[in-house]
């Protein structure tokens, strides 16, 4: 992480002091405990590509941080057992719900949810002996429940890649890195299951093509359709709740979800054919055989991949 320029220091200090004051439960944290996380978020979301940002932009950014959620996560990282118990008790439902939506059966959903808590608690250590936990990536910008659902989706995508011969992501890499970036840089980050260079290249190119096509399909959606997908996949709203949000019948919400899913599927297939030179038989065989190899339906496979593309879109916008 690049250091935040000194000219922003007083603004950040003041904004963090305000953040701490508006937290209902700051869990014994002082501004100094929060400053490194805020510095990292400011550098990443405000200053990167905008080195002449105004102080007011910094302040507005920090004012949007969810104070209680961020304090909870930082307290968990610091070994506060009460904070950890609160996190599990209050967010296990969101994690399990997201796992059930992605997994082909209840047993796999339970395993995925358990894996998430292990990843968050931090079972691995770095070279210095410090815990490696995905909690380090929560910036407080979006809802904690939505972020946890994104973590579930990302782990599912990682497992999907490994099982379907997608290039594996290096464990030290920021889990927010996108599927297409991981594929494009596979020669630096990991190895496929194949020892044949030609097969490895083909697998890498295939993964990159699919990721690029999905990102394009998500980008072409109308704002309302993209919001519906977010509410359905990340916020875990039921169809009746989505319908109430937009003021139409539950059946209409159901039809819209199906329509959007079909549009994404058709858009991906078209992009693979027209932009990447895939043949019709290659499109259907690859996607169908990959789903069959994982023991899931094509629709479930598509849902997992759509989640990955949605995460790319939301992180680019700073939603998550």
Beta strands, then each sheet from edge to edge (+ up, - down):
strand 1: 124-125
strand 2: 131-132
sheet 1: 1+ 2-
end
